[in-house]
Amino acid sequence: MKLLIKLATNVFALYIVASIVPGVIIRDLWSAVVAAVIIGVINTFLRPILQILALPVTILTFGVFAFLINVSLLYLAASIVDGFVITNFASAVVASIALFFISWFLHKLGEEKK
């Protein structure tokens, strides 16, 4: 049940990001659900490996490179999912920031009700 609530929250966050960030397009609900699942899988399995491999560069850039990894992985998810489009890298940067804050806010809002 927790997993479904988290998935629904992430889908809603993606919809909000698509509505406020120019260059981010979600075709339909199914595309949003698939995108949320793909983003979750990428963040669970691929992101930790990349962040460990890039740790020296991340330290030298004071964390900026870790942020660029997150942006690139969001852009990767958009390239995998049909119906989820990010038109350029600048849109991916803004979408990554917006997605972080919106998801964080929605998850905190969900914790308040407990």
C-alpha positions as YAML, in Angstrom:
chain: A
units: angstrom
residues:
- id: 1
  name: MET
  ca: [0.00, 0.00, 0.00]
- id: 2
  name: LYS
  ca: [2.86, 2.40, 0.85]
- id: 3
  name: LEU
  ca: [4.43, 1.71, -2.54]
- id: 4
  name: LEU
  ca: [1.21, 2.60, -4.36]
- id: 5
  name: ILE
  ca: [0.86, 5.83, -2.40]
- id: 6
  name: LYS
  ca: [4.46, 6.76, -3.17]
- id: 7
  name: LEU
  ca: [3.91, 5.94, -6.86]
- id: 8
  name: ALA
  ca: [0.73, 8.04, -6.97]
- id: 9
  name: THR
  ca: [2.56, 10.92, -5.29]
- id: 10
  name: ASN
  ca: [5.39, 10.71, -7.82]
- id: 11
  name: VAL
  ca: [2.94, 10.60, -10.73]
- id: 12
  name: PHE
  ca: [1.17, 13.68, -9.36]
- id: 13
  name: ALA
  ca: [4.54, 15.43, -8.92]
- id: 14
  name: LEU
  ca: [5.44, 14.64, -12.54]
- id: 15
  name: TYR
  ca: [2.13, 16.10, -13.70]
- id: 16
  name: ILE
  ca: [2.77, 19.28, -11.71]
- id: 17
  name: VAL
  ca: [6.28, 19.57, -13.17]
- id: 18
  name: ALA
  ca: [4.93, 19.08, -16.69]
- id: 19
  name: SER
  ca: [2.38, 21.81, -16.13]
- id: 20
  name: ILE
  ca: [4.83, 24.41, -14.79]
- id: 21
  name: VAL
  ca: [8.09, 23.68, -16.66]
- id: 22
  name: PRO
  ca: [8.15, 24.56, -20.35]
- id: 23
  name: GLY
  ca: [9.69, 21.78, -22.39]
- id: 24
  name: VAL
  ca: [8.39, 18.92, -20.23]
- id: 25
  name: ILE
  ca: [5.49, 17.06, -21.80]
- id: 26
  name: ILE
  ca: [3.50, 14.12, -20.48]
- id: 27
  name: ARG
  ca: [1.03, 12.73, -22.99]
- id: 28
  name: ASP
  ca: [-1.32, 10.83, -20.69]
- id: 29
  name: LEU
  ca: [-1.73, 9.19, -17.30]
- id: 30
  name: TRP
  ca: [-0.19, 5.91, -18.43]
- id: 31
  name: SER
  ca: [2.95, 7.71, -19.62]
- id: 32
  name: ALA
  ca: [3.20, 9.45, -16.24]
- id: 33
  name: VAL
  ca: [2.87, 6.15, -14.37]
- id: 34
  name: VAL
  ca: [5.50, 4.44, -16.53]
- id: 35
  name: ALA
  ca: [7.81, 7.47, -16.21]
- id: 36
  name: ALA
  ca: [7.45, 7.48, -12.43]
- id: 37
  name: VAL
  ca: [8.30, 3.76, -12.29]
- id: 38
  name: ILE
  ca: [11.30, 4.17, -14.62]
- id: 39
  name: ILE
  ca: [12.58, 7.17, -12.64]
- id: 40
  name: GLY
  ca: [12.22, 5.12, -9.44]
- id: 41
  name: VAL
  ca: [14.12, 2.17, -10.92]
- id: 42
  name: ILE
  ca: [16.87, 4.41, -12.30]
- id: 43
  name: ASN
  ca: [17.22, 6.24, -8.98]
- id: 44
  name: THR
  ca: [17.31, 2.96, -7.07]
- id: 45
  name: PHE
  ca: [19.82, 1.04, -9.16]
- id: 46
  name: LEU
  ca: [21.77, 3.29, -11.53]
- id: 47
  name: ARG
  ca: [22.16, 6.56, -9.59]
- id: 48
  name: PRO
  ca: [24.09, 5.08, -6.62]
- id: 49
  name: ILE
  ca: [26.57, 3.39, -8.95]
- id: 50
  name: LEU
  ca: [27.15, 6.57, -10.94]
- id: 51
  name: GLN
  ca: [27.50, 8.68, -7.81]
- id: 52
  name: ILE
  ca: [30.11, 6.33, -6.35]
- id: 53
  name: LEU
  ca: [32.07, 6.28, -9.61]
- id: 54
  name: ALA
  ca: [31.88, 10.08, -9.89]
- id: 55
  name: LEU
  ca: [32.69, 10.77, -6.24]
- id: 56
  name: PRO
  ca: [36.10, 12.39, -6.89]
- id: 57
  name: VAL
  ca: [34.63, 14.76, -9.49]
- id: 58
  name: THR
  ca: [31.66, 15.47, -7.22]
- id: 59
  name: ILE
  ca: [34.01, 16.44, -4.39]
- id: 60
  name: LEU
  ca: [36.03, 18.70, -6.68]
- id: 61
  name: THR
  ca: [32.88, 20.45, -7.93]
- id: 62
  name: PHE
  ca: [31.31, 20.72, -4.46]
- id: 63
  name: GLY
  ca: [28.34, 18.55, -5.42]
- id: 64
  name: VAL
  ca: [27.48, 20.16, -8.74]
- id: 65
  name: PHE
  ca: [28.40, 16.99, -10.61]
- id: 66
  name: ALA
  ca: [26.01, 14.93, -8.46]
- id: 67
  name: PHE
  ca: [23.24, 17.33, -9.47]
- id: 68
  name: LEU
  ca: [24.20, 16.92, -13.14]
- id: 69
  name: ILE
  ca: [24.00, 13.15, -12.72]
- id: 70
  name: ASN
  ca: [20.42, 13.52, -11.43]
- id: 71
  name: VAL
  ca: [19.51, 15.79, -14.35]
- id: 72
  name: SER
  ca: [21.03, 13.36, -16.84]
- id: 73
  name: LEU
  ca: [19.14, 10.43, -15.33]
- id: 74
  name: LEU
  ca: [15.85, 12.34, -15.58]
- id: 75
  name: TYR
  ca: [16.70, 13.09, -19.22]
- id: 76
  name: LEU
  ca: [17.48, 9.36, -19.69]
- id: 77
  name: ALA
  ca: [14.08, 8.40, -18.27]
- id: 78
  name: ALA
  ca: [12.43, 10.78, -20.74]
- id: 79
  name: SER
  ca: [14.29, 9.15, -23.60]
- id: 80
  name: ILE
  ca: [13.14, 5.69, -22.50]
- id: 81
  name: VAL
  ca: [9.45, 6.39, -21.88]
- id: 82
  name: ASP
  ca: [7.25, 7.04, -24.88]
- id: 83
  name: GLY
  ca: [4.91, 9.91, -24.03]
- id: 84
  name: PHE
  ca: [7.28, 11.59, -21.57]
- id: 85
  name: VAL
  ca: [9.35, 14.21, -23.37]
- id: 86
  name: ILE
  ca: [11.93, 16.69, -22.16]
- id: 87
  name: THR
  ca: [12.79, 18.92, -25.10]
- id: 88
  name: ASN
  ca: [16.23, 20.16, -24.01]
- id: 89
  name: PHE
  ca: [18.81, 19.95, -21.27]
- id: 90
  name: ALA
  ca: [17.82, 23.30, -19.74]
- id: 91
  name: SER
  ca: [14.27, 22.02, -19.30]
- id: 92
  name: ALA
  ca: [15.71, 18.89, -17.70]
- id: 93
  name: VAL
  ca: [17.66, 21.04, -15.21]
- id: 94
  name: VAL
  ca: [14.59, 23.05, -14.21]
- id: 95
  name: ALA
  ca: [12.42, 19.90, -14.15]
- id: 96
  name: SER
  ca: [14.90, 18.10, -11.91]
- id: 97
  name: ILE
  ca: [14.89, 20.94, -9.39]
- id: 98
  name: ALA
  ca: [11.11, 21.28, -9.52]
- id: 99
  name: LEU
  ca: [10.57, 17.52, -9.25]
- id: 100
  name: PHE
  ca: [12.80, 17.34, -6.19]
- id: 101
  name: PHE
  ca: [10.99, 20.11, -4.33]
- id: 102
  name: ILE
  ca: [7.47, 19.09, -5.36]
- id: 103
  name: SER
  ca: [8.08, 15.42, -4.48]
- id: 104
  name: TRP
  ca: [9.66, 16.40, -1.17]
- id: 105
  name: PHE
  ca: [6.72, 18.65, -0.33]
- id: 106
  name: LEU
  ca: [4.10, 16.04, -1.26]
- id: 107
  name: HIS
  ca: [5.86, 13.30, 0.70]
- id: 108
  name: LYS
  ca: [6.14, 15.57, 3.75]
- id: 109
  name: LEU
  ca: [2.49, 16.47, 3.38]
- id: 110
  name: GLY
  ca: [1.67, 12.74, 3.42]
- id: 111
  name: GLU
  ca: [3.74, 12.22, 6.56]
- id: 112
  name: GLU
  ca: [1.84, 14.98, 8.38]
- id: 113
  name: LYS
  ca: [-1.39, 12.97, 8.15]
- id: 114
  name: LYS
  ca: [0.08, 10.01, 10.05]
...
